[in-house]
Amino acid sequence: MPSRPTGSASRGRRRATRALLSIATIGITTFTLSGCGLLSGSDGASGNSSGGKLEKDTVVVGSLPALSQAPIAVAQAKGYFEDEGLTVKVQPVSDGPAALTSLISGQNDVSLGSYTAPIKAQATGAADLKIISEMMISVPNTMNIMVLPGSKIKKPEDLAGAKIAYSAPGAITDIGTKAALQDRGINVSDDQFVRFGFPDMLPALQNGQIDAAVMTEPFITQAAKNAGAVSIMDAFSGGTADFPVAGAMTTAKFAQENPQTLQAFQRAVQRAQVTGQNRAEVTPLLPQFAKITPELAPIVELGKIPTSMDASRLQRVADLMQRFGQIDKKIDVSAMLVQPPPLEQNPTGGA
């Protein structure tokens, strides 16, 4: 029987395990795709549009159904991954922490979602992760504090003592909302917040379990349409305006061992990001990948699809996490980035 690790090695492993378990408690306001079952990638003999040999020709992406993964859906629909010699398989996961756990374990190659859990994993030493693409930036009315019509809460100042639903401690619905409220001189206590899944927030409002809910799209539009719910504050405003919502992450190990595959993936996503500037290219795909009705697809606030990765923009996430005690030290997010190749070097024209 192998001997047990002792001393500092044992303590180090226990700390890493505790850190990873702590990360799993962060409810990620994550917006990701659903798709095919898990299929392993093959060792690459395939080429791509840049002429390089791929280390792997199949990339497995872990995600949930969500609006912010539009670039992946566009790249699949337009054949941009195929142009690079890649097959991208989207593996459904139960939640954001599950997507991150599957990434760290090597079950998936890429994880899609919010940046909060990956940054916490980096800060605690639970994993060495890389951000490889930004997927979506907030626009007005993509994260709102919602109440039912007739509520006594008419404005943010009325939230004193109210029970407020959010997706989980440490999520963007938590720290982003608190930051937006503080910008207005309004402080709310941690014990006012109650954890609910987004689909459960409207029923909780209707049965009186909560007084208000921090919702994201498409749940904002669904609540307004189905129950007449109204917004009392845009939580992506003031200091949280134009906030990085979601992106694609991988491990440092995958990035180091598969540089040609990673660049091929990034090139295809870049082309999709350019295509996605035209909302008409995205709207028809929303029912399939975001699991919303065709009636809602044209009216939900989609968010802004970026065409580049901005270190200073992403640094805002880590700084906000440190401000609210989610991490205990400053993280230089620029060190986590693997920048995609410039668009002008894309032989397929970038669109």
KAKAGI-V998732 format. One record per residue. N is the residue number from 1. SS is DSSP state (helix for helix, strand for strand, loop for the rest). Layout:
# KAKAGI-V998732
n: (N N)
ss: (SS SS)
This chain:
# KAKAGI-V998732
n: (1 2 3 4 5 6 7 8 9 10 11 12 13 14 15 16 17 18 19 20 21 22 23 24 25 26 27 28 29 30 31 32 33 34 35 36 37 38 39 40 41 42 43 44 45 46 47 48 49 50 51 52 53 54 55 56 57 58 59 60 61 62 63 64 65 66 67 68 69 70 71 72 73 74 75 76 77 78 79 80 81 82 83 84 85 86 87 88 89 90 91 92 93 94 95 96 97 98 99 100 101 102 103 104 105 106 107 108 109 110 111 112 113 114 115 116 117 118 119 120 121 122 123 124 125 126 127 128 129 130 131 132 133 134 135 136 137 138 139 140 141 142 143 144 145 146 147 148 149 150 151 152 153 154 155 156 157 158 159 160 161 162 163 164 165 166 167 168 169 170 171 172 173 174 175 176 177 178 179 180 181 182 183 184 185 186 187 188 189 190 191 192 193 194 195 196 197 198 199 200 201 202 203 204 205 206 207 208 209 210 211 212 213 214 215 216 217 218 219 220 221 222 223 224 225 226 227 228 229 230 231 232 233 234 235 236 237 238 239 240 241 242 243 244 245 246 247 248 249 250 251 252 253 254 255 256 257 258 259 260 261 262 263 264 265 266 267 268 269 270 271 272 273 274 275 276 277 278 279 280 281 282 283 284 285 286 287 288 289 290 291 292 293 294 295 296 297 298 299 300 301 302 303 304 305 306 307 308 309 310 311 312 313 314 315 316 317 318 319 320 321 322 323 324 325 326 327 328 329 330 331 332 333 334 335 336 337 338 339 340 341 342 343 344 345 346 347 348 349 350 351)
ss: (loop loop loop loop loop loop helix helix helix helix helix helix helix helix helix helix helix helix helix helix helix helix helix loop loop loop loop loop loop loop loop loop loop loop loop loop loop loop loop loop loop loop strand loop loop loop strand loop loop loop loop loop strand loop loop strand loop strand strand strand strand strand strand loop loop loop helix helix helix helix helix helix helix helix helix helix helix helix loop helix helix helix helix loop loop loop strand strand strand strand strand strand loop loop loop helix helix helix helix helix helix helix helix helix helix loop loop loop loop strand strand strand strand loop loop helix helix helix helix helix helix helix helix helix loop loop loop loop strand strand strand strand strand strand strand strand strand loop loop loop loop loop strand strand strand strand strand loop loop loop loop loop loop loop loop helix helix helix helix loop loop loop loop strand strand strand loop loop loop loop loop helix helix helix helix helix helix helix helix helix helix helix helix loop loop loop loop loop loop helix helix helix strand strand strand loop loop helix helix helix helix helix helix helix helix helix loop loop loop loop loop strand strand strand strand strand loop loop helix helix helix helix helix helix helix helix helix loop loop strand strand strand strand strand loop loop loop helix helix helix loop loop loop strand strand strand strand strand strand strand strand helix helix helix helix helix helix loop helix helix helix helix helix helix helix helix helix helix helix helix helix helix helix helix helix loop loop loop helix helix helix helix helix helix helix helix helix helix helix loop loop loop loop helix helix helix helix loop loop loop loop loop loop strand loop loop loop loop loop loop helix helix helix helix helix helix helix helix helix helix helix helix helix loop loop loop loop loop loop loop loop loop helix helix helix helix strand loop loop loop loop loop helix helix helix loop loop loop loop loop loop)
